[in-house]
Amino acid sequence: MSTSRKPKFCERGTCPLFVLAFVVAAIAIVCVVTLTDKDLRVKKVPPPKLEWWKTTIIYQVYPRSFQDSDGDGTGDLKGVTSRLDYLKELGVGTLWLSPFYRSPMRDFGYDVQNYTEIDPLFGTMEDFEELMAEAKNRSLRILVDFVPNHTSNESVWFNNSRHSVGKYRDYYVWNDGINCSTCSDTNYKQPPNDWTSAFGGSAWTYDDNRKQFYYHAYLDAQPDLNASNPDVLNELSDVLRFWLQKGVDGFRGDAIRKLFESKDVYKNESGILNLTRNLPEVYPVMKKWRKVLDEYAGKGKEKILIAESYGITNEMRDSYYKVDSMPFNFAFVQKLNRSCKALCIQNIINSSLDGLNEEWWPNFVLGSHDVSRIASRMGDSLVNVFNMLLLTLPGTPTTYYGDEIGMKDTFYTFNESRDPAGLNYKEDYLKHTRDPARSPMQWNSSVNAGFSNGTPWLHVNRNYPVLNVELQKSQNTSSLQIYKSLAKLRQNPAFTNKKIVFSTVNEDIISYVRGDTGHLRYLVVLNFGSRDSSVNCSDIPVGTSHGEVVLSADSSITGSSTYKVGDTTDLQKIHLKSGEGLIIKI
């Protein structure tokens, strides 16, 4: 009896065609699935982890005006500590503290008497350490002002220098002056040149003890340090180390551009801009200080060095970046005015980003303790769109305290003024005073806006009953709530990168896309004009006709936009009122 044998497929190198076809098809399917999965994985790769200072919002606290804890009318460190929960809820990640060091307060702390002591007006070192600890508990970082250009004329350093004591002899910029050829007393000395200080008058003051002139870029109570002296630079490096050991996360360097003056002092004022600021000697010093910060940097603990840098060219900007410091971008502060609308704003942004290398991180700032508030400078109807602009641009934004609720400049008569920049110009003090932007923070509608139980050092703006934090917390569409939403939104990877592509821009409306292909993208549309306007944003780079509204705001501090969050909107015809803004997911 014979038995049948089952066929053995693919035996001895032979294989039926249908089996080969099956195997090939299976391999193809596996390859396609693998490639598709790989492709998806590429698209889903998270963005690179950025240093903390690239994803944070910096919030400037002017301690004198933020919160008074002891009723003396001046804000203090305990007051700042008491408001940390507010800052955490606001969504900012970093506090920049203006000076709180021991000082005669001729320039409200920027005339430093001792760099490593707390002025009693602001509290004690224990208060500062408590502030640091409480900030850390809330994952908030602290930057402090570093004032290396000058000290107070009441500092130990200056007193030793004017008496020619040891190494301190050359700690400041001294000059013999020149004989006065037209004076009756031929031994009378006059300054070596006619350079002027930032606050008016000669930049040179005669010291009777030393029988020489000392140079001061600011008040005569603020003599300039001699940054060419290695001992001075070592002293200042030790100041950085002192505060780094206290745990600070970095520094904002005040008046960095004025660290050096031309050695040829016998030149006239016509060349003062080129002879007393932005000299190339600044950058090696910044590099030296950068190395000091790096001594305290560890994993996840990078330290930041920011340079106050008014009036610099892009070439000067690049020189700061090359020594691993970040120059504050004051383009908006310097160039924004009532006639600067959408096209003008686009030009400011482009010029700020132009030429930045891949590793150089941009930043933008709208205001500070030295300039008029954005609500007064550009109009309170534009507060929301300017905050939307600031928090959706590439780089690190800096907000001045109170701008999140639309605080305005406060009027002070000459007799009420405290700022030496204004008091030195009695006839036209309003053009020079910085007091209007330094009025106390408006927390609520109680006495003195909740800032102090005593008499404030500057009186509170009289609009505080209708413009304050407590009131805006209760209003879902207030400027404060919009700011909070913006702070949360900008943690999205679409906003934590340097890429920005402008869409339609006309005289009134500016629009741009944030985000990369493969990730969420957002269209930002803002009307900076004085009229209602319509715009088509559906073309490239948007490339779609509809999108979902994720944030909207109109020109009212307590109002709301006609666009509602979650709505699908037609991008071919976006109609915005003056001062209205939209952020749309596309």
C-alpha positions as CSV (number, residue, x, y, z in Angstrom):
1,M,0.0,0.0,0.0
2,S,1.4,3.3,-0.9
3,T,1.2,6.4,1.3
4,S,1.1,10.0,0.0
5,R,3.8,12.5,1.0
6,K,2.9,16.1,2.1
7,P,4.6,18.7,0.0
8,K,7.4,20.6,1.7
9,F,7.3,24.2,0.6
10,C,10.6,26.0,-0.2
11,E,12.6,22.8,0.3
12,R,16.1,22.7,-1.2
13,G,15.8,26.3,-2.5
14,T,12.6,25.7,-4.3
15,C,9.4,27.6,-3.4
16,P,6.0,27.9,-5.1
17,L,5.4,31.3,-6.6
18,F,2.4,32.1,-4.5
19,V,4.5,31.5,-1.4
20,L,7.2,33.9,-2.6
21,A,4.5,36.5,-3.3
22,F,3.2,36.1,0.2
23,V,6.6,36.5,1.8
24,V,7.4,39.6,-0.3
25,A,4.1,41.2,0.5
26,A,4.6,40.5,4.2
27,I,8.0,42.0,4.2
28,A,6.7,45.1,2.3
29,I,4.0,45.5,4.9
30,V,6.4,45.2,7.7
31,C,8.7,47.8,6.1
32,V,5.9,50.2,5.5
33,V,4.6,49.9,9.0
34,T,8.2,50.4,10.3
35,L,8.8,53.4,8.2
36,T,5.5,54.9,9.0
37,D,6.1,54.4,12.7
38,K,9.6,55.8,12.4
39,D,8.2,58.8,10.5
40,L,5.6,59.4,13.2
41,R,8.3,59.1,15.9
42,V,10.3,61.8,14.2
43,K,7.3,64.1,14.2
44,K,6.6,63.4,17.8
45,V,10.1,63.9,19.0
46,P,9.9,66.5,21.8
47,P,11.7,69.8,21.3
48,P,15.1,70.0,22.8
49,K,15.3,70.8,26.5
50,L,16.1,74.5,26.9
51,E,17.9,76.3,29.7
52,W,15.4,77.7,32.3
53,W,16.1,81.3,31.3
54,K,14.9,80.5,27.7
55,T,11.4,79.5,28.8
56,T,10.8,81.8,31.8
57,I,9.1,85.2,32.0
58,I,11.1,87.7,33.9
59,Y,9.1,90.0,36.2
60,Q,10.8,93.2,37.4
61,V,10.0,94.0,41.0
62,Y,10.9,97.6,42.1
63,P,11.0,96.8,45.9
64,R,10.3,100.3,47.1
65,S,6.9,100.2,45.3
66,F,5.8,96.6,45.4
67,Q,4.6,95.9,48.9
68,D,5.2,97.5,52.3
69,S,5.1,95.1,55.2
70,D,5.9,97.4,58.2
71,G,3.8,100.5,57.5
72,D,6.7,102.9,56.9
73,G,5.4,103.7,53.4
74,T,8.3,102.0,51.5
75,G,8.1,98.5,50.0
76,D,10.5,95.9,51.4
77,L,11.8,92.3,51.1
78,K,9.1,90.9,53.5
79,G,6.6,92.6,51.3
80,V,7.9,90.9,48.2
81,T,7.9,87.5,50.0
82,S,4.2,88.0,50.9
83,R,3.3,88.4,47.3
84,L,5.1,85.3,45.9
85,D,1.9,83.4,45.6
86,Y,0.5,86.1,43.3
87,L,3.6,85.9,41.1
88,K,3.4,82.1,41.0
89,E,-0.3,82.3,40.0
90,L,0.5,85.0,37.4
91,G,2.7,82.5,35.6
92,V,6.0,84.3,35.7
93,G,9.1,82.2,36.6
94,T,11.7,84.7,37.5
95,L,11.8,87.8,39.7
96,W,14.3,90.6,38.9
97,L,14.8,92.7,42.1
98,S,16.0,96.3,41.7
99,P,18.6,97.3,44.3
100,F,18.0,96.6,48.0
101,Y,21.7,97.1,49.1
102,R,22.8,99.6,51.8
103,S,22.6,103.0,50.3
104,P,22.1,106.7,51.2
105,M,19.3,106.5,48.6
106,R,20.4,109.5,46.6
107,D,19.3,107.5,43.5
108,F,17.1,105.0,45.4
109,G,19.6,102.2,45.7
110,Y,21.6,102.6,42.6
111,D,24.1,104.5,44.7
112,V,25.5,101.5,46.5
113,Q,27.3,102.1,49.8
114,N,27.9,98.4,50.5
115,Y,27.2,95.6,48.0
116,T,26.9,92.8,50.5
117,E,24.6,94.4,53.1
118,I,20.8,94.9,53.0
119,D,19.7,98.5,53.6
120,P,17.5,98.6,56.7
121,L,14.8,100.3,54.7
122,F,14.3,97.0,52.9
123,G,14.9,94.7,55.9
124,T,17.7,92.3,56.9
125,M,19.8,89.6,55.4
126,E,17.5,87.1,57.1
127,D,14.6,88.7,55.2
128,F,16.5,88.2,51.9
129,E,17.3,84.5,52.8
130,E,13.7,83.9,53.7
131,L,12.7,85.4,50.3
132,M,15.1,83.1,48.5
133,A,13.8,80.1,50.4
134,E,10.1,80.9,49.8
135,A,10.8,81.6,46.1
136,K,12.6,78.2,45.8
137,N,9.6,76.5,47.4
138,R,7.5,77.9,44.6
139,S,10.0,77.1,41.9
140,L,10.6,80.8,41.3
141,R,14.0,82.1,40.4
142,I,15.7,85.3,41.6
143,L,17.8,87.8,39.6
144,V,19.3,90.7,41.4
145,D,20.7,94.0,40.1
146,F,24.4,94.3,39.9
147,V,25.7,97.9,39.9
148,P,29.4,97.7,38.8
149,N,29.8,101.1,37.2
150,H,29.7,103.3,40.3
151,T,29.2,103.3,44.1
152,S,27.9,105.9,46.6
153,N,30.3,108.6,47.5
154,E,29.7,107.5,51.1
155,S,31.1,104.0,50.5
156,V,34.3,102.9,52.3
157,W,36.0,102.4,49.0
158,F,35.4,106.0,47.9
159,N,36.4,107.4,51.3
160,N,39.6,105.4,51.2
161,S,40.3,106.5,47.6
162,R,39.8,110.2,48.3
163,H,42.3,109.9,51.1
164,S,44.7,107.8,48.8
165,V,44.7,104.8,51.2
166,G,46.7,101.9,49.8
167,K,45.2,100.0,46.9
168,Y,42.0,102.2,47.0
169,R,43.9,105.2,45.6
170,D,43.0,104.2,42.0
171,Y,39.6,102.6,42.6
172,Y,37.9,105.6,41.0
173,V,38.5,107.8,37.9
174,W,40.5,110.8,39.1
175,N,42.0,113.7,37.2
176,D,44.1,116.8,38.0
177,G,41.9,119.0,35.8
178,I,43.4,121.9,33.9
179,N,44.4,125.5,34.9
180,C,41.9,128.1,34.1
181,S,43.6,130.6,31.7
182,T,40.8,133.1,32.0
183,C,40.4,133.1,35.7
184,S,41.9,135.8,38.0
185,D,43.3,133.0,40.2
186,T,45.7,131.1,37.8
187,N,45.9,128.3,40.3
188,Y,42.1,127.6,39.9
189,K,41.4,124.3,38.4
190,Q,38.6,123.4,36.1
191,P,37.4,120.0,34.8
192,P,39.5,118.3,32.0
193,N,36.6,118.5,29.6
194,D,33.0,119.5,29.3
195,W,31.5,116.0,29.6
196,T,28.1,116.1,31.2
197,S,26.4,113.6,33.6
198,A,23.2,111.8,32.8
199,F,21.4,114.0,35.3
200,G,22.7,117.3,34.0
201,G,25.7,119.4,34.8
202,S,29.4,118.6,34.7
203,A,30.4,114.9,35.0
204,W,33.4,116.0,37.1
205,T,33.3,117.0,40.7
206,Y,36.3,118.5,42.6
207,D,37.3,116.8,45.9
208,D,38.9,119.3,48.3
209,N,40.7,116.5,50.2
210,R,42.4,114.9,47.2
211,K,42.7,118.1,45.2
212,Q,41.5,116.3,42.1
213,F,38.3,115.8,40.1
214,Y,36.5,112.5,40.1
215,Y,34.3,111.4,37.2
216,H,30.6,110.5,37.6
217,A,28.4,109.4,34.7
218,Y,25.4,110.0,36.9
219,L,25.0,112.0,40.2
220,D,28.0,113.5,41.9
221,A,27.0,111.2,44.7
222,Q,27.7,108.3,42.4
223,P,31.5,108.3,41.5
224,D,32.5,105.9,38.7
225,L,34.7,103.0,39.6
226,N,37.9,102.6,37.7
227,A,37.2,99.4,35.7
228,S,40.7,99.4,34.4
229,N,42.0,98.5,37.8
230,P,42.3,94.7,38.3
231,D,41.7,95.1,42.1
232,V,38.3,96.8,41.3
233,L,37.3,93.9,39.0
234,N,38.3,91.4,41.6
235,E,36.3,93.2,44.3
236,L,33.2,93.1,41.9
237,S,33.8,89.5,41.1
238,D,33.6,88.8,44.9
239,V,30.4,90.6,45.0
240,L,29.0,88.3,42.4
241,R,30.2,85.3,44.4
242,F,28.6,86.6,47.6
243,W,25.1,86.6,46.0
244,L,25.7,83.4,44.1
245,Q,26.4,81.7,47.4
246,K,23.1,83.0,48.6
247,G,21.5,81.1,45.8
248,V,20.6,83.8,43.2
249,D,20.1,82.6,39.7
250,G,21.8,85.5,37.9
251,F,22.3,89.2,37.6
252,R,21.0,92.2,35.6
253,G,24.1,94.4,35.1
254,D,23.2,98.1,35.5
255,A,24.9,100.7,33.3
256,I,27.3,98.1,31.9
257,R,27.8,100.2,28.8
258,K,29.4,103.0,30.9
259,L,32.0,100.8,32.6
260,F,34.8,102.5,30.6
261,E,35.6,106.0,29.5
262,S,38.2,107.2,27.0
263,K,41.7,107.7,28.5
264,D,41.9,110.8,26.3
265,V,39.8,113.0,28.6
266,Y,41.0,116.2,27.0
267,K,38.3,116.0,24.4
268,N,35.1,118.1,24.2
269,E,31.6,117.0,24.8
270,S,31.0,116.6,21.1
271,G,32.5,113.2,21.3
272,I,31.0,112.1,24.6
273,L,28.7,109.4,23.2
274,N,31.7,107.7,21.7
275,L,34.1,108.4,24.6
276,T,32.0,107.4,27.6
277,R,29.9,104.4,26.7
278,N,30.0,101.1,24.7
279,L,33.7,101.0,24.6
280,P,35.2,97.6,23.5
281,E,36.9,97.1,26.9
282,V,33.5,96.2,28.3
283,Y,33.3,92.8,26.7
284,P,36.4,91.1,28.2
285,V,35.1,92.2,31.6
286,M,31.8,90.6,30.9
287,K,33.6,87.4,29.9
288,K,35.5,87.5,33.3
289,W,32.2,87.8,35.2
290,R,30.6,85.0,33.0
291,K,33.4,82.7,34.3
292,V,32.5,83.6,37.8
293,L,28.9,82.6,37.2
294,D,30.0,79.4,35.7
295,E,31.8,78.5,38.9
296,Y,28.3,78.1,40.4
297,A,26.5,76.5,37.5
298,G,25.6,72.9,37.7
299,K,23.1,70.6,36.1
300,G,19.9,72.5,35.7
301,K,21.4,75.4,37.6
302,E,22.6,77.7,34.8
303,K,23.2,81.3,35.8
304,I,22.2,84.2,33.6
305,L,24.1,87.5,33.1
306,I,22.0,90.2,31.5
307,A,23.5,93.6,30.4
308,E,21.6,96.9,30.5
309,S,22.5,98.0,27.0
310,Y,20.6,101.1,25.8
311,G,21.6,102.5,22.4
312,I,23.7,99.6,21.1
313,T,24.2,98.6,17.5
314,N,23.7,95.0,16.4
315,E,27.5,94.7,16.2
316,M,27.7,95.7,19.9
317,R,24.8,93.3,20.7
318,D,26.7,90.4,19.1
319,S,29.8,91.3,21.1
320,Y,27.8,90.7,24.3
321,Y,26.5,87.4,23.1
322,K,30.0,86.3,22.1
323,V,31.0,86.5,25.8
324,D,28.0,84.5,26.9
325,S,25.9,87.4,28.3
326,M,22.5,88.5,27.1
327,P,22.1,92.2,26.2
328,F,18.7,93.6,27.2
329,N,16.8,94.4,24.0
330,F,15.4,97.9,24.5
331,A,14.3,98.4,20.9
332,F,10.6,98.7,21.9
333,V,11.5,101.0,24.8
334,Q,13.4,103.3,22.5
335,K,11.4,103.2,19.3
336,L,7.8,102.8,20.3
337,N,5.6,105.9,20.1
338,R,2.0,106.7,19.2
339,S,2.8,106.8,15.5
340,C,4.4,103.4,15.5
341,K,1.8,100.9,14.3
342,A,1.9,97.4,12.8
343,L,4.5,97.9,10.1
344,C,6.8,99.8,12.4
345,I,6.5,97.1,15.1
346,Q,7.3,94.4,12.5
347,N,10.5,96.4,11.6
348,I,11.5,96.6,15.2
349,I,11.1,92.8,15.6
350,N,13.0,92.0,12.4
351,S,15.9,94.3,13.3
352,S,16.1,92.8,16.8
353,L,16.3,89.2,15.4
354,D,18.4,90.1,12.4
355,G,21.8,88.3,12.4
356,L,21.3,86.3,15.6
357,N,23.3,83.2,15.6
358,E,21.5,79.9,16.4
359,E,22.9,79.8,19.9
360,W,22.1,83.5,20.7
361,W,18.8,83.8,22.5
362,P,16.6,86.9,21.9
363,N,14.6,88.9,24.4
364,F,12.1,91.7,24.4
365,V,11.1,94.3,27.1
366,L,8.3,96.9,27.0
367,G,9.0,98.9,30.2
368,S,11.1,99.4,33.3
369,H,11.6,101.7,36.3
370,D,13.4,104.2,34.0
371,V,10.7,104.8,31.3
372,S,7.0,105.7,31.0
373,R,4.6,102.8,31.4
374,I,3.4,101.1,28.2
375,A,-0.3,102.0,29.0
376,S,0.7,105.7,29.1
377,R,3.2,105.6,26.3
378,M,1.0,103.8,23.8
379,G,-2.5,104.2,25.2
380,D,-4.3,102.0,27.7
381,S,-6.5,100.6,24.9
382,L,-3.5,98.8,23.6
383,V,-2.3,97.2,26.9
384,N,-3.7,93.8,26.0
385,V,-2.3,93.5,22.5
386,F,1.1,94.7,23.7
387,N,1.1,92.0,26.4
388,M,0.0,89.5,23.7
389,L,2.8,90.7,21.5
390,L,5.4,90.5,24.3
391,L,4.5,87.0,25.5
392,T,4.2,85.4,22.0
393,L,7.5,86.8,20.5
394,P,10.6,84.6,20.3
395,G,12.9,84.7,23.3
396,T,12.6,85.7,26.9
397,P,10.1,88.5,27.8
398,T,10.4,90.9,30.7
399,T,7.4,92.5,32.3
400,Y,7.6,95.5,34.6
401,Y,5.4,95.1,37.7
402,G,1.9,96.3,37.2
403,D,1.9,96.2,33.4
404,E,0.0,92.9,33.7
405,I,-3.0,94.9,34.9
406,G,-2.5,98.0,32.8
407,M,-1.1,100.4,35.4
408,K,-0.6,103.9,34.1
409,D,1.9,106.6,34.9
410,T,1.0,108.7,38.0
411,F,1.3,112.5,38.0
412,Y,3.5,114.1,40.7
413,T,4.0,117.8,41.1
414,F,7.6,119.0,41.4
415,N,7.2,119.2,45.2
416,E,5.9,115.6,45.3
417,S,8.8,114.3,43.1
418,R,11.6,112.2,44.5
419,D,13.6,111.3,41.5
420,P,16.9,113.2,41.1
421,A,16.6,112.8,37.4
422,G,13.6,115.2,37.5
423,L,14.6,117.3,40.5
424,N,17.8,118.4,38.7
425,Y,15.7,119.9,35.9
426,K,13.2,122.0,37.8
427,E,11.9,124.0,34.8
428,D,11.0,120.9,32.8
429,Y,11.1,118.1,35.4
430,L,8.2,116.3,33.7
431,K,10.5,115.5,30.7
432,H,13.1,113.9,33.0
433,T,11.4,112.5,36.1
434,R,11.0,108.7,36.4
435,D,8.7,108.9,39.3
436,P,5.4,108.4,37.3
437,A,6.4,104.8,36.4
438,R,7.4,104.0,40.0
439,S,4.0,104.5,41.8
440,P,3.0,101.8,44.3
441,M,1.5,98.5,43.0
442,Q,-2.3,98.6,43.0
443,W,-3.4,95.5,44.8
444,N,-7.0,96.3,45.8
445,S,-9.4,99.1,46.5
446,S,-8.6,99.6,50.1
447,V,-6.5,102.5,51.5
448,N,-3.3,103.1,49.4
449,A,-4.4,100.3,47.1
450,G,-3.3,97.7,49.7
451,F,0.3,98.7,49.2
452,S,0.9,100.2,52.7
453,N,-0.8,101.1,56.0
454,G,1.4,104.1,56.2
455,T,2.0,107.1,54.0
456,P,3.5,105.8,50.7
457,W,6.8,107.2,49.6
458,L,5.0,108.2,46.4
459,H,1.3,108.5,46.4
460,V,-0.8,105.8,44.7
461,N,-2.4,106.5,41.3
462,R,-5.9,107.8,41.9
463,N,-7.4,105.3,39.5
464,Y,-6.7,102.4,41.9
465,P,-10.3,101.8,43.0
466,V,-11.2,100.8,39.4
467,L,-7.8,99.4,38.4
468,N,-6.3,96.8,40.8
469,V,-5.4,93.1,41.1
470,E,-8.3,92.1,43.3
471,L,-10.9,93.6,40.9
472,Q,-9.3,92.0,37.9
473,K,-9.1,88.6,39.5
474,S,-12.9,88.6,39.6
475,Q,-13.3,89.4,36.0
476,N,-12.8,86.6,33.5
477,T,-11.8,88.8,30.6
478,S,-9.6,91.3,32.5
479,S,-6.0,92.2,31.5
480,L,-4.8,90.2,34.4
481,Q,-6.6,87.1,33.3
482,I,-5.5,87.5,29.8
483,Y,-1.9,87.8,31.0
484,K,-2.2,84.6,33.0
485,S,-3.6,82.8,29.9
486,L,-0.7,84.1,27.9
487,A,1.8,83.0,30.5
488,K,0.4,79.5,30.4
489,L,0.1,79.3,26.6
490,R,3.7,80.4,26.0
491,Q,5.0,77.3,27.7
492,N,3.8,75.4,24.6
493,P,6.8,74.4,22.4
494,A,5.4,76.6,19.6
495,F,6.4,79.6,21.6
496,T,9.6,78.4,23.2
497,N,11.7,78.6,20.0
498,K,13.2,81.3,17.9
499,K,11.1,80.7,14.8
500,I,8.6,83.4,13.7
501,V,7.1,83.8,10.2
502,F,5.1,86.9,9.5
503,S,1.8,86.5,7.8
504,T,-0.3,89.5,6.6
505,V,0.9,92.8,7.9
506,N,-0.6,96.2,7.0
507,E,-0.6,99.6,8.6
508,D,-2.9,98.5,11.4
509,I,-2.6,94.7,11.8
510,I,0.4,92.5,12.4
511,S,0.1,88.7,12.2
512,Y,2.6,86.0,12.5
513,V,2.9,82.2,12.9
514,R,4.7,80.5,15.8
515,G,5.6,76.8,15.8
516,D,7.2,74.3,13.5
517,T,5.7,71.9,11.0
518,G,4.9,68.6,12.7
519,H,3.9,70.4,15.9
520,L,1.1,72.7,16.9
521,R,1.2,76.0,15.2
522,Y,-0.4,79.3,16.3
523,L,-1.4,82.4,14.4
524,V,-1.2,85.6,16.3
525,V,-3.2,88.5,14.9
526,L,-3.1,92.0,16.6
527,N,-4.6,95.3,15.7
528,F,-2.4,98.2,16.8
529,G,-4.3,100.7,14.6
530,S,-6.8,103.3,15.7
531,R,-9.6,101.8,13.6
532,D,-11.4,98.5,13.0
533,S,-9.7,96.5,10.3
534,S,-10.1,93.2,8.4
535,V,-7.4,91.0,7.1
536,N,-7.0,87.7,5.2
537,C,-4.6,85.4,6.9
538,S,-5.4,82.1,5.1
539,D,-2.5,82.3,2.6
540,I,1.1,81.0,3.1
541,P,2.6,80.7,5.7
542,V,-0.8,79.8,7.3
543,G,-2.0,77.7,4.5
544,T,-5.5,76.9,5.8
545,S,-8.9,78.6,5.8
546,H,-10.0,78.0,9.3
547,G,-8.6,77.8,12.8
548,E,-9.6,77.5,16.5
549,V,-9.5,80.5,18.7
550,V,-7.5,79.8,21.9
551,L,-7.2,83.4,23.2
552,S,-8.8,86.7,22.5
553,A,-8.9,90.1,23.9
554,D,-10.2,93.5,23.0
555,S,-9.1,97.1,23.9
556,S,-10.9,97.2,27.2
557,I,-9.0,96.3,30.4
558,T,-12.2,94.6,31.7
559,G,-13.9,93.8,28.4
560,S,-14.0,90.8,26.1
561,S,-13.5,90.2,22.4
562,T,-16.3,89.3,20.0
563,Y,-14.3,86.1,19.3
564,K,-14.8,83.3,21.8
565,V,-12.3,80.7,22.9
566,G,-13.0,77.4,21.2
567,D,-14.8,78.9,18.2
568,T,-13.7,78.0,14.7
569,T,-13.0,81.2,12.8
570,D,-12.7,82.0,9.1
571,L,-9.1,83.0,8.5
572,Q,-10.0,84.6,5.1
573,K,-11.6,87.4,6.9
574,I,-10.5,88.2,10.4
575,H,-12.2,91.4,11.6
576,L,-10.6,93.1,14.6
577,K,-11.5,96.2,16.5
578,S,-8.8,98.7,17.4
579,G,-6.7,97.2,20.2
580,E,-8.2,93.7,19.7
581,G,-6.0,90.6,19.4
582,L,-6.4,86.9,18.6
583,I,-4.4,83.7,19.0
584,I,-5.6,80.9,16.8
585,K,-4.5,77.3,16.6
586,I,-4.0,76.3,13.0
